[in-house]
Amino acid sequence: MRTRKNIYQIRIIVLGNILYCYLIGQNLSLKGMLTLSGLIGDDAPRNLPTYESSIDYIPTLSIAKELSSNTFLDAEWSYRLKKDYSGDSLYNKIYKKNRLWARYSSEKIEARLGLQKIIFGPTQILRSLSWFDTFDIKDPTGQTDGVESFRLRWFPSNSIGIWTWAVQNDHKIVSYGGRGEVSTLLGEWGITFHHDPTNSLQMIGQTKVLIDQAHNRMALDFRYDGFIGFWNESAFLFSKENNIALVTIGADYTLPIATGIMLMTESMLVKDYQIDSNSTQTALMASVPLGMVYQLMFISQFNWEEKKNYNFLRLTATYDQYALNFIISINPKRSDYNEAAYFLPNTVAGFGTNLKFVFMYNH
């Protein structure tokens, strides 16, 4: 009951701030993003069409007020309306809040309460620190799910940042943690801690690591930008019955050819000490701008234990209010997985060869 009260209090505070700013006529803006996509593949589930489509719209209302010099109060609300089709049949729909938060910010402090995005860490593809987000660099929309939380950030100096947060999950259980960031001549450093009392099965972010009991998470990350960029994320999960380690290293370099070709690689090791198993993945990425409008990006991922290779190529054309994305992906076929068809996702996406088109319009 207490956690439900907390939710109601969050909503009252957020809506109260929105109403307050609206009544005094301060910086009200309404925007939105419409996404239309179509996909065709050569390895659909049995008796299902080989093509899928979706329509996704996210309207966003933002309000801000300057309280004094360098002190602001703002709030944001957005809602997601999405429908997914397999052939002509609707197979999935989403109608839910996308964001609902209020924020107070000054030169040294930022406090944000409500349904919001929490994301940190230097990795881009193989993300050991994707604890609270669903961000995927291959998704042209750049969207990520939000979490019900309170987050406080304090900046005692230009080189130090301190975070703390409390997150409420779908089971109304509150977990909490914090993060410290330091910028030095040797690079950017971060240390993170999180305690989760949940005793039900959950996946940790996008890592595909499963844990079914209360646990602590600790992580150290580092990024250096010089002749080459180099970074590391090392995360450790501790519970009564198991310990899990996730370690990612990465590097990038821009070749001075034409407008510049950015090359990047990451490798991630996941070790489960309870069952004494290792999983290693490597990702390679190349990205090059083609003039002022076009961007070409290629990503290849390889799972060393499963010997599976995933390839992704995207050409993006970006204009003032809209963008066009042409995507080709080549993935393992359903028959390459040692699992019954019942346990595989009931979609053509992510299996075999896919051709996809994504249109995005922002207003």
Backbone hydrogen bonds, N-H to C=O, Kabsch-Sander energy under -0.5 kcal/mol:
donor,donor_aa,acceptor,acceptor_aa,energy
5,K,1,M,-2.0
6,N,2,R,-1.9
7,I,3,T,-1.7
8,Y,4,R,-2.3
9,Q,5,K,-2.5
10,I,6,N,-2.3
11,R,7,I,-2.4
12,I,8,Y,-2.5
13,I,9,Q,-2.6
14,V,10,I,-2.7
15,L,11,R,-2.9
16,G,12,I,-2.5
17,N,13,I,-2.3
18,I,14,V,-2.3
19,L,15,L,-2.7
20,Y,16,G,-2.4
21,C,17,N,-2.6
22,Y,18,I,-2.4
23,L,19,L,-2.6
24,I,20,Y,-1.3
25,G,22,Y,-1.6
26,Q,21,C,-2.0
27,N,25,G,-0.5
29,S,62,S,-2.8
31,K,60,T,-2.7
33,M,58,I,-1.5
34,L,361,Y,-2.8
35,T,56,D,-3.3
36,L,359,F,-2.6
37,S,54,S,-2.2
38,G,357,F,-2.1
39,L,52,E,-3.3
40,I,355,L,-2.5
41,G,50,T,-2.8
42,D,353,T,-1.2
48,L,45,P,-1.9
52,E,39,L,-2.8
53,S,85,Y,-2.1
54,S,37,S,-2.1
55,I,83,K,-2.1
56,D,35,T,-2.5
57,Y,81,L,-2.5
58,I,33,M,-2.1
60,T,31,K,-3.6
61,L,77,W,-3.4
62,S,29,S,-2.7
62,S,60,T,-0.5
63,I,75,A,-2.3
64,A,27,N,-1.3
65,K,73,L,-2.8
67,L,65,K,-0.7
67,L,71,T,-1.9
68,S,71,T,-1.4
71,T,68,S,-2.1
72,F,105,S,-3.2
73,L,65,K,-2.6
74,D,103,R,-2.4
75,A,63,I,-2.5
76,E,101,W,-2.4
77,W,61,L,-2.5
78,S,99,R,-2.6
79,Y,59,P,-1.6
80,R,96,K,-3.3
81,L,57,Y,-2.3
82,K,94,I,-2.7
83,K,55,I,-2.3
84,D,92,N,-3.1
85,Y,53,S,-3.4
86,S,89,S,-3.0
87,G,51,Y,-1.9
87,G,85,Y,-0.6
89,S,86,S,-1.9
91,Y,84,D,-2.3
92,N,84,D,-1.4
94,I,82,K,-2.8
96,K,80,R,-1.9
98,N,78,S,-2.7
99,R,78,S,-1.6
100,L,115,L,-2.0
101,W,76,E,-2.2
102,A,113,L,-2.1
103,R,74,D,-3.4
104,Y,111,A,-2.7
105,S,72,F,-2.4
106,S,109,I,-3.1
110,E,153,R,-2.6
111,A,104,Y,-3.1
112,R,151,R,-2.9
113,L,102,A,-2.5
114,G,149,S,-2.7
115,L,100,L,-2.2
116,Q,114,G,-0.8
116,Q,147,V,-2.2
127,R,125,I,-1.1
128,S,126,L,-0.9
130,S,127,R,-1.3
131,W,129,L,-2.1
137,I,124,Q,-0.5
139,D,136,D,-2.0
142,G,139,D,-1.2
147,V,116,Q,-3.0
148,E,168,Q,-0.6
149,S,114,G,-2.0
149,S,147,V,-0.7
150,F,166,A,-2.2
151,R,112,R,-2.9
152,L,164,T,-3.0
153,R,110,E,-3.1
154,W,162,I,-2.8
155,F,108,K,-3.3
157,S,160,I,-0.8
160,I,157,S,-0.9
161,G,181,E,-2.5
162,I,154,W,-2.8
163,W,179,R,-3.8
164,T,152,L,-2.0
165,W,177,G,-2.4
166,A,150,F,-2.0
167,V,175,S,-2.9
168,Q,148,E,-3.1
169,N,167,V,-0.5
169,N,173,I,-2.3
172,K,169,N,-1.8
175,S,167,V,-3.1
175,S,173,I,-0.5
176,Y,195,H,-1.9
177,G,165,W,-2.1
178,G,193,F,-2.5
179,R,163,W,-1.8
180,G,191,I,-2.5
181,E,161,G,-3.1
182,V,189,W,-2.3
183,S,159,S,-2.6
184,T,182,V,-0.5
184,T,187,G,-2.7
187,G,184,T,-1.2
188,E,223,R,-3.2
189,W,182,V,-3.1
190,G,221,D,-2.4
191,I,180,G,-2.3
192,T,219,A,-2.5
193,F,178,G,-2.7
194,H,217,R,-2.3
195,H,176,Y,-3.4
196,D,215,H,-2.7
202,Q,211,I,-1.9
204,I,209,V,-2.6
205,G,131,W,-0.6
205,G,203,M,-1.1
206,Q,130,S,-0.6
207,T,204,I,-2.0
211,I,202,Q,-2.1
215,H,196,D,-2.5
216,N,238,F,-2.5
217,R,194,H,-3.2
218,M,236,F,-2.5
219,A,192,T,-2.2
220,L,234,S,-2.3
221,D,190,G,-2.8
222,F,232,N,-2.3
223,R,188,E,-2.2
224,Y,230,F,-3.2
226,G,224,Y,-0.6
226,G,228,I,-1.5
229,G,252,D,-2.7
230,F,224,Y,-2.7
231,W,250,G,-2.4
232,N,222,F,-2.3
233,E,248,T,-2.7
234,S,220,L,-2.5
235,A,233,E,-0.5
235,A,246,L,-3.4
236,F,218,M,-3.1
237,L,244,I,-3.0
238,F,216,N,-2.8
239,S,242,N,-2.3
240,K,214,A,-0.5
244,I,237,L,-2.3
245,A,271,K,-2.4
246,L,235,A,-3.1
247,V,269,L,-2.5
248,T,233,E,-3.2
249,I,267,S,-2.2
250,G,231,W,-2.4
251,A,265,T,-2.2
252,D,229,G,-1.9
253,Y,263,L,-2.4
255,L,253,Y,-0.6
255,L,261,I,-3.0
257,I,255,L,-2.3
260,G,257,I,-3.1
261,I,255,L,-1.8
262,M,260,G,-0.6
262,M,287,S,-2.7
263,L,253,Y,-3.1
263,L,261,I,-0.5
264,M,285,M,-2.7
265,T,251,A,-2.5
266,E,283,A,-2.3
267,S,249,I,-2.4
268,M,281,Q,-2.5
269,L,247,V,-2.7
270,V,279,S,-2.8
271,K,245,A,-2.7
272,D,277,S,-2.4
273,Y,243,N,-2.4
273,Y,271,K,-0.7
276,D,272,D,-0.6
277,S,272,D,-1.8
279,S,270,V,-2.0
281,Q,268,M,-2.3
282,T,302,F,-2.2
283,A,266,E,-3.3
284,L,300,S,-2.7
285,M,264,M,-3.0
286,A,298,F,-2.4
287,S,262,M,-2.3
288,V,296,L,-2.5
290,L,294,Y,-2.8
291,G,289,P,-0.6
293,V,290,L,-0.5
294,Y,290,L,-1.3
295,Q,316,T,-2.0
296,L,288,V,-2.6
297,M,314,R,-2.5
298,F,286,A,-2.9
299,I,312,F,-2.9
300,S,284,L,-2.6
301,Q,310,Y,-3.1
302,F,282,T,-2.7
303,N,308,K,-2.7
304,W,280,T,-2.3
304,W,302,F,-0.7
305,E,280,T,-0.5
307,K,303,N,-1.5
308,K,303,N,-1.2
310,Y,301,Q,-3.1
311,N,330,I,-2.6
312,F,299,I,-2.7
313,L,328,I,-2.8
314,R,297,M,-2.8
315,L,326,F,-2.5
316,T,295,Q,-2.9
316,T,314,R,-0.5
317,A,324,L,-2.8
318,T,293,V,-2.4
318,T,316,T,-0.5
319,Y,322,Y,-2.9
323,A,360,M,-2.3
324,L,317,A,-2.5
325,N,358,V,-2.3
326,F,315,L,-2.6
327,I,325,N,-0.5
327,I,356,K,-3.0
328,I,313,L,-2.6
329,S,354,N,-2.2
330,I,311,N,-2.2
331,N,352,G,-2.3
336,D,333,K,-1.7
337,Y,334,R,-1.6
339,E,337,Y,-1.5
343,F,340,A,-1.7
344,L,341,A,-1.0
347,T,345,P,-1.8
351,F,348,V,-1.4
352,G,332,P,-1.3
354,N,329,S,-2.9
355,L,40,I,-2.7
356,K,327,I,-2.8
357,F,38,G,-2.6
358,V,325,N,-2.4
359,F,36,L,-3.3
360,M,323,A,-2.5
361,Y,34,L,-2.8
362,N,321,Q,-3.6
363,H,32,G,-2.3
